[in-house]
Amino acid sequence: NGLEQVPPVEFRLHGATASRYSKDHDTLAHEAGFDSFITAQLFAYLRAIAPARVREAANRLFMYRSVEYLDLEAAVKSGEAGASIFDLSRVTLLVAALDPADSNEAPRLISAAGAQFRWIDATHLLVVLRASGGAAVRRAAEMAAQVHGVVSWMGFDDWKVAQARSLSKGAPRPQPARVSPNGCSGSTE
C-alpha cells in the first residue's frame, strides 16, 4: 500500500465491553463475543492502513476454500453473482494431483518454481501461474519437469468438471486439506 510505517490505531473500550474484554486475552480465545470483538478491531485496523482495499472488497463475500466469491453489488446491477478471485486474463489455474507416496516435496518445489499454491484437499493443490496463453503452457511444462510427487496436472476447470461428475456418481467428498503445525494451510500467499 506504499506506507513506510503502519499508522497506530487506538481502541477505547467503554461500558460492558471494557469490563469484559480489557482483561487477559488468553482466557477469552474462541469465545464468540471476544472473537467478534477482535475481528472488528482487525477490520478497523485494515480500514486505517488500506482504505482503498477495503472499499474494493465491499459487498463481496469470500467463501472458504473457493476461488470464487459472491459479488452482491454485481448481482444487483447485472445479475452475475459469482466472480473469480483471480484475474484469469493474467493467471492460469492448474490442479496438481499429488502422489500419496511421494508428495511431501511437491508444494515446496512448486513454490521454488515461482508459482503459488493453495491446498484444495489432502491430495490436490491449486497452482496459480502468473502467466496466460502460450507463456502459461511453457511455464507449466517447465514446472512439471521440476516438480516430482505429482501424478497428474490438469486445468482447474477440467478438475471442477471431474469433481462434479464424481460427486454426482456418489463418490465421497475429498478429505480436507492438510494443515501444518503452525496452522497454515500450505499456501504461499
N, C-alpha and C positions, 0 to 999 in steps of 0.2 A: 504494500500500500504506500510505499515511499516514505514512511515515517522512520526517522533515525532512532527515536526513542518512543516507547509506548507511553501515552499520557496516563497519569494516575487517575483513577476513578474511586471516589469515596462513597460509601454507603452508610447512611444514618438510619438506624432502626428505631422504631417507635412502638409504644404500647405493648400489646401481646407478642408481636413479632420480636421486639427487643428482648423481652423477658424469656421467650422460648429459644431464640436462636443466637443469643450473644454468648452462649456457653461453649464448653468444649465440644468441638465438632465430631470427635471420634465416636461419641456415643449416639450420634444422630444419623450417621450414614445409612442411607436407604430408607429412612422414614419418609413417607410420601411428602409431607409438608416441607421437610428440610430439602429433599431433592428438588422440589418445585422452587423453593427459595433460591437455591444455588443456581438452578437453570435460569431464573430471572436475572440474577446477578451477572451470570455469564453473558446473557443476551444484552444487558445494559452495557457491559464492557465492550462487547463486539460492536455495538452501535457507536460507542465512543471512538473506537480505533478504526473502524471501517464502515462508515455510514452508507457509502455507495454500494458496498457488497450486500448490506442488509436490505437496502431498497431493491436491489436486483433480485433478491430471493423472496421478496414479499409475495404472499398468496401462492407460494409453491410448497407442496407437501412432498418431502423426500421420503421414500419408502425404504425400509430396512432390506438390505441385500437385493436391491433392484438398481438397474441402470437407467430407470425412468423415474420421473416424478409427475405428480399431478399439478398442473398449472391452472389454478382456479380462475384467474383473470382471462387466460386464453379460452378456457371453456365457455365463459360467458360471452366473450367477443366473437369467437369463431366456431365454437362447438368442439374444438380439439382440446381434450383434457390432458392427454399424455404427451410428454416430451422426453427426449434423451438428455441425460446429464452431460453427455459428451457431444462435442461439435463433430458430427460424423463426416463433415467435409474436410476435417483436419486430422482425424484419428481413425484407426481401423481397430475393431474389436475382434479378438480371437479367443477361442477357448482351448486350453491345454488340458487334455485328459491325461492324468498322471498314472504312471505305473506304480501300483501299490508297493511293489518290491524295491523300486529304485527312484522314489520321488522326493527324497529328502533335499536334494541339491537343486531341484528344478526352480523353485522360487528365487533362490539366490542367483542362479545363472541367468534367469530372465531379467532380473534387476541389473546384473552386470552387463547384459547385452543392451542396456539403455531403455528397456520397456518398463512400464508399471504393471502391477498385477493386483488383483483382489481375489480372495477365496470365494468361490461360488458354493462349494460343498467340500466334503473330505477328499474328493478325487478330481476336482476340476478347478482350474484357475481362469479368471477372466484376465486376458492380457491386452493392455492398451498400447498400441503402437502409435507414436506421434508421426504418422505419415498416412497418405491415402494413395489410391491408384497404383501405378507401377512401382512407385517408391515403396509402398507398403508391401507389395509382393516380394520385392528384393529384400527388404528388411526382415520379413517373416522367414524367408528361406535362409538368410544368414543366421538368424536367431535359432531356427530349428536345428541347424547344423552344430550350434554351440551348446545347446541345452539337452542334456540327457535326463532320463527319467520321465519322459513324455511319450505316451503310447500313440497319441494322435493329436493333430491340430485341426481345428475347424473354425469356420466363421461363426460369429456369435449368433446371427440369425438362423443358421443351419442348426446350431446346438439347441436353440429355443424350440424349433420345429420338432427336432428329435425328442426333446424332453416332453413336449405336449403330446406327441404320439405315444410315447412310453407310458405316460400317466393315464392317458385315455384307455390303454390296454390293461390298466390295473396294476402297473408296476409300483413298488413302494417309492415314496419320496426319498431323494438323496439325503444322506446324513449331513448335519450342519458342518460348517467349515471348522477346521482345527483352529484353536486359539492357543497362542504361546503363553508361557507362564506369566509374562508381563501384561497379559490381557489384550495384546494386539492380534489382529486377525491375519497378519502377514502382509498387509498392504504396504506399498512403498509410498503411498500418497500422504 
